[in-house]
Amino acid sequence: MKTIIFADYAAALSQRKAALGIEAPANDGARRTPEKRTLLQELDDRQRAIGQQPVFQARY
């Protein structure tokens, strides 16, 4: 089993996307369920409560 460091993987993925000219628009969250919106808000609140920025930018 290979261990993957997420930060390294994300950087490599960004480089590949840039090389290919792939730009993905941000998800506007228009079709998100109320449950998913609540979950994203709770995750955001927990990160901020411990003094960290959320690991993602969500629109909820």
C-alpha positions as CSV (number, residue, x, y, z in Angstrom):
1,M,0.0,0.0,0.0
2,K,1.4,3.4,-1.0
3,T,1.1,6.3,1.5
4,I,0.0,9.5,-0.2
5,I,0.6,12.9,1.4
6,F,-2.5,15.0,0.5
7,A,-0.7,18.3,0.2
8,D,1.8,16.8,-2.3
9,Y,-1.0,15.1,-4.2
10,A,-3.0,18.4,-4.4
11,A,0.1,20.3,-5.6
12,A,0.8,17.7,-8.3
13,L,-2.8,17.7,-9.4
14,S,-2.8,21.5,-9.7
15,Q,0.3,21.4,-11.8
16,R,-1.2,18.8,-14.1
17,K,-4.4,20.8,-14.5
18,A,-2.4,24.0,-15.2
19,A,-0.4,22.2,-17.8
20,L,-3.5,20.9,-19.5
21,G,-5.3,24.2,-19.2
22,I,-8.1,22.8,-17.2
23,E,-10.1,25.3,-15.1
24,A,-13.0,24.0,-13.1
25,P,-15.6,26.5,-12.0
26,A,-16.4,26.7,-8.4
27,N,-19.5,24.8,-7.3
28,D,-22.2,27.3,-6.6
29,G,-24.0,24.9,-4.2
30,A,-27.4,25.5,-5.9
31,R,-28.3,21.8,-5.8
32,R,-26.9,21.0,-2.4
33,T,-29.3,19.3,0.0
34,P,-30.1,21.0,3.3
35,E,-28.3,18.2,5.1
36,K,-25.1,18.8,3.2
37,R,-25.4,22.6,3.8
38,T,-25.7,21.9,7.5
39,L,-22.7,19.5,7.4
40,L,-20.5,22.0,5.6
41,Q,-21.5,24.7,8.1
42,E,-20.7,22.5,11.0
43,L,-17.3,21.6,9.6
44,D,-16.6,25.2,9.0
45,D,-17.6,26.2,12.5
46,R,-15.4,23.4,14.0
47,Q,-12.3,24.5,12.1
48,R,-12.8,28.2,13.1
49,A,-13.5,27.2,16.8
50,I,-10.0,25.7,17.0
51,G,-8.5,28.7,15.3
52,Q,-7.9,27.2,11.8
53,Q,-9.2,28.2,8.4
54,P,-11.5,25.6,6.8
55,V,-9.7,23.2,4.4
56,F,-12.2,24.1,1.7
57,Q,-14.1,27.1,0.4
58,A,-17.8,26.1,0.5
59,R,-20.8,28.0,-0.5
60,Y,-23.6,27.0,1.8
